[in-house]
């Protein structure tokens, strides 16, 4: 098996302090590897990077149309949001529309990462609820699908029709049989795949406009919703939101826990998937930015790019100490 390769470096002053190793794959719409780093066949959990795949049955089943879901709902179904008011207000309204409540979620409560929302809860002496969970949009999608199917309330169980539909969609678009699953932080199953399979699925999304089947039409809707509403996919200051804005609607990107990142690039009909071996988000954000620069999707000098690629490291007094940089092998034009 090919070992992970150096992808991100952390410099302090004139010396290299740390190195993050990982794997990455760029795949075209025929399923072929355009370029890879490390081991394309590395087995990974995609974590939240695959939420657009998990949202496919919501659309293909007719549930999204039946319940009048629009691009904002679909963006939230693909989101790992910050728990800001723009996220939780919309998820709460979605639940109300279904006639459901926070207790119907199975994702668990989570403190918002959005500072204003977190401080508001503290000042009000209110505990976070499940709607604040970064995956509550995905779970609202699961609940919508479950209601449409007439299925039971325990929608995160592996044998529930919702999760069986998610697995079928996952294996179809990765073109692989998943060897198994783990339980994600939001309590839903997360199916394992090779990094190549994940990149292949993103290329399938990227080329969806070339096809007219129901699954591909759903993929177009989900990708368009992410691109239209980057602020709902993550949140202010987050890499997904800022880098999608910097690309002016040319690509959809999505992070996942433990330093997974994917990109859907329709104009090039390619998909990208990467995984940093040690799970460091600072490294995955830097690496995806560098790959997008190499693909000509991001301007290396854009302020958003500079925030994550060659990101400055400052002391607590604001002194410039160093930077987080991609390795040279990520920087060559692709």
C-alpha positions in Angstrom: 0.0 0.0 0.0 1.2 3.5 -0.9 2.0 5.5 2.2 0.6 9.0 2.9 2.7 11.8 1.5 3.6 15.3 3.0 0.8 17.7 2.0 0.9 20.6 4.5 3.8 22.1 6.4 3.8 24.3 9.5 6.7 26.8 9.7 7.7 28.9 12.7 10.2 31.5 12.0 12.9 30.1 9.6 12.3 26.4 10.6 9.9 23.7 9.6 8.0 22.7 12.8 5.4 20.2 11.7 4.3 18.2 8.7 0.9 16.8 8.0 0.7 13.7 5.7 -2.3 12.6 3.7 -3.9 11.3 0.5 -5.7 13.0 -2.3 -7.4 12.1 -5.6 -8.7 14.1 -8.6 -11.0 12.0 -10.7 -12.7 12.7 -14.0 -16.2 11.9 -15.2 -15.1 8.5 -16.6 -13.9 7.4 -13.2 -10.2 7.7 -14.1 -7.6 9.3 -11.9 -6.4 12.6 -13.2 -3.8 13.0 -10.4 -3.3 11.5 -7.0 -1.1 11.9 -4.0 -0.4 9.0 -1.6 -2.8 6.0 -1.8 -6.0 6.5 -3.9 -7.2 3.2 -2.5 -6.9 4.3 1.1 -10.0 3.3 3.0 -11.7 6.2 4.8 -14.8 7.3 6.5 -16.0 10.3 4.4 -17.8 11.8 7.5 -19.7 14.9 6.6 -18.0 15.4 3.3 -20.6 13.0 1.8 -23.8 14.8 3.0 -24.8 15.6 -0.6 -24.8 11.8 -1.3 -26.9 11.2 1.8 -29.3 13.9 0.5 -29.9 12.2 -2.8 -32.8 10.0 -1.7 -34.5 13.1 -0.2 -34.7 14.4 -3.8 -35.0 11.3 -5.9 -37.9 9.9 -3.7 -40.0 12.9 -4.5 -40.0 13.9 -0.8 -38.3 17.3 -1.4 -40.9 18.2 -4.0 -43.8 16.9 -2.0 -42.9 19.1 1.0 -41.9 22.1 -1.1 -38.3 22.1 -0.2 -36.2 24.8 -2.0 -32.5 25.5 -2.5 -32.1 26.7 1.1 -33.4 23.4 2.5 -31.2 21.4 0.2 -28.1 23.4 1.1 -28.9 22.8 4.8 -29.4 19.1 4.1 -25.7 19.1 2.8 -24.5 21.4 5.6 -22.2 21.1 8.6 -23.5 24.5 9.9 -22.2 26.7 12.7 -25.5 26.8 14.6 -26.0 30.5 13.8 -29.5 32.0 13.7 -29.5 31.8 9.9 -29.1 28.0 10.3 -31.2 27.2 13.3 -34.1 29.5 12.4 -34.4 27.8 9.0 -34.1 24.3 10.5 -36.8 25.1 13.1 -39.1 26.4 10.4 -38.5 23.2 8.4 -39.4 21.0 11.4 -42.6 23.1 12.0 -43.5 22.6 8.4 -43.3 18.8 8.9 -45.3 19.0 12.2 -42.3 17.8 14.1 -40.2 19.1 17.1 -36.6 19.1 18.3 -37.3 15.9 20.2 -37.9 14.1 16.9 -34.2 14.6 16.0 -31.7 11.8 16.7 -28.5 13.9 16.2 -28.0 15.0 19.8 -27.5 18.6 21.2 -24.4 20.5 20.3 -23.0 23.9 21.4 -22.9 26.2 18.4 -19.6 27.1 16.9 -21.0 30.5 16.0 -19.9 32.8 18.8 -22.9 35.1 18.7 -25.3 32.1 19.0 -23.2 30.5 21.7 -23.0 33.7 23.7 -26.7 34.2 23.3 -27.5 30.8 24.8 -25.1 31.5 27.7 -26.6 34.9 28.5 -30.2 33.4 28.3 -29.1 30.5 30.5 -30.4 28.1 27.8 -28.8 24.8 26.9 -28.2 24.0 23.2 -30.7 21.7 21.6 -30.5 19.3 18.8 -31.4 22.0 16.2 -28.0 23.6 17.1 -26.3 20.4 16.0 -24.2 21.1 12.9 -25.9 18.1 11.2 -29.5 19.2 12.0 -30.1 20.1 8.3 -29.1 16.6 7.2 -31.3 15.2 9.9 -34.3 17.4 8.9 -33.8 15.8 5.5 -33.8 12.3 7.0 -37.0 13.1 8.9 -38.6 14.5 5.7 -37.7 11.3 3.8 -38.9 9.1 6.7 -42.2 10.9 6.8 -42.6 10.6 3.0 -41.9 6.8 3.3 -44.2 6.4 6.2 -41.2 4.8 8.1 -40.6 4.8 11.8 -39.0 7.4 14.0 -35.6 5.7 14.6 -34.3 6.9 11.2 -30.6 6.6 12.2 -30.8 2.8 12.7 -28.8 0.9 10.0 -31.8 -1.2 9.0 -34.2 1.8 8.7 -35.4 2.5 5.2 -33.8 6.0 5.2 -30.4 4.6 5.9 -30.8 1.7 3.5 -31.7 4.3 0.8 -28.6 6.3 1.7 -26.4 3.2 1.5 -27.8 2.3 -2.0 -27.1 5.9 -3.2 -23.7 5.9 -1.7 -22.6 2.6 -3.3 -24.1 3.7 -6.7 -22.2 7.0 -7.0 -18.9 5.7 -5.5 -19.2 2.6 -7.7 -18.1 0.5 -4.8 -19.6 -1.8 -2.3 -19.0 -0.3 1.1 -17.1 -2.7 3.3 -18.9 -1.4 6.4 -19.9 1.6 8.4 -19.2 3.5 11.6 -21.4 5.8 13.6 -20.9 9.5 12.9 -20.8 12.2 15.6 -24.5 12.9 14.8 -25.4 9.2 15.4 -26.1 8.3 11.8 -24.2 5.5 9.9 -21.3 6.7 7.9 -20.3 4.3 5.2 -16.6 3.6 4.4 -15.2 3.9 0.9 -11.9 4.3 -0.8 -10.6 7.8 -1.4 -10.9 7.1 -5.1 -14.5 6.0 -4.7 -15.3 9.3 -2.9 -13.5 11.3 -5.6 -15.4 9.3 -8.3 -18.7 10.2 -6.6 -17.8 13.9 -6.7 -16.9 13.7 -10.4 -20.3 12.0 -10.9 -21.9 15.0 -9.2 -19.7 17.4 -11.3 -20.9 15.8 -14.6 -24.5 15.4 -13.6 -25.6 18.0 -16.2 -24.5 15.6 -18.9 -27.2 13.1 -17.9 -31.0 13.2 -17.6 -31.8 10.4 -15.1 -33.5 11.2 -11.9 -30.4 10.6 -9.7 -28.3 13.0 -11.8 -31.1 15.6 -11.8 -31.1 15.4 -8.0 -27.3 15.8 -8.0 -27.6 19.0 -10.1 -30.1 20.4 -7.6 -28.0 19.7 -4.6 -24.8 21.1 -6.1 -26.6 24.2 -7.3 -28.1 24.7 -3.8 -24.6 24.5 -2.1 -23.2 26.9 -4.6 -26.1 29.4 -4.2 -26.0 29.3 -0.4 -22.5 28.8 0.8 -23.4 30.6 4.0 -25.8 27.8 4.9 -23.4 25.0 4.0 -20.9 26.1 6.8 -21.0 29.6 8.2 -19.1 32.9 8.3 -15.4 32.5 8.6 -15.5 28.8 7.7 -13.4 27.4 4.8 -16.4 25.9 2.9 -18.3 29.2 2.8 -15.3 31.5 2.2 -13.7 29.4 -0.5 -17.0 28.8 -2.4 -17.6 32.5 -2.4 -14.1 33.1 -3.7 -14.8 30.8 -6.6 -17.9 32.8 -7.7 -20.2 29.8 -8.1 -17.8 27.6 -10.1 -17.6 24.8 -7.5 -19.1 23.2 -4.4 -16.8 22.1 -1.6 -17.5 20.3 1.6 -15.4 19.4 4.7 -15.8 16.4 6.9 -14.5 15.6 10.4 -11.1 14.1 10.8 -9.7 16.3 7.9 -11.6 15.0 4.9 -12.4 17.5 2.1 -14.2 17.1 -1.3 -14.8 19.4 -4.3 -17.4 19.2 -7.1 -16.2 21.1 -10.2 -18.8 21.1 -12.9 -16.9 23.1 -15.5 -14.1 20.6 -15.5 -16.2 17.5 -14.9 -13.9 16.5 -12.1 -14.2 15.6 -8.4 -11.6 15.9 -5.6 -11.3 14.0 -2.4 -8.6 14.3 0.2 -7.8 13.0 3.7 -5.2 14.1 6.1 -3.9 11.1 8.0 -3.7 12.7 11.4 -7.1 14.3 11.2 -5.9 18.0 11.4 -8.5 20.4 9.9 -5.9 23.1 9.4 -4.0 20.8 7.0 -7.1 19.7 5.0 -8.2 23.3 4.6 -4.7 24.3 3.3 -4.5 21.3 1.0 -7.9 21.7 -0.6 -7.2 25.4 -1.2 -3.8 24.5 -2.9 -5.5 21.8 -5.1 -8.2 24.3 -6.1 -5.5 26.9 -7.0 -3.7 24.2 -9.1 -6.9 23.5 -10.9 -7.3 27.2 -11.7 -10.5 27.5 -9.6 -9.0 29.7 -6.9 -6.8 32.8 -7.2 -3.8 32.2 -4.9 -3.9 35.9 -4.0 -7.6 36.1 -3.1 -8.0 37.0 0.6 -10.0 33.9 1.3 -7.3 31.7 -0.3 -4.6 33.3 1.8 -6.6 32.7 4.9 -6.3 28.9 4.5 -3.3 28.4 2.1 -0.1 30.0 3.5 -2.3 30.9 6.5 -0.4 33.2 8.9 0.3 32.0 12.5 0.2 34.8 15.1 1.1 35.0 18.7 -1.6 36.0 21.2 -0.2 39.5 20.9 -0.7 39.5 17.1 3.0 39.0 16.3 3.6 37.1 13.0 5.2 33.8 13.9 5.0 31.6 10.8 2.6 30.0 8.4 0.7 26.9 7.4 1.7 26.1 3.8 1.0 23.4 1.2 4.0 21.3 0.2 5.6 21.9 -3.2 4.1 18.7 -4.7 0.6 20.2 -4.2 1.4 23.5 -5.9 2.2 22.3 -9.5 -0.4 23.4 -12.1 -2.9 20.6 -12.8 
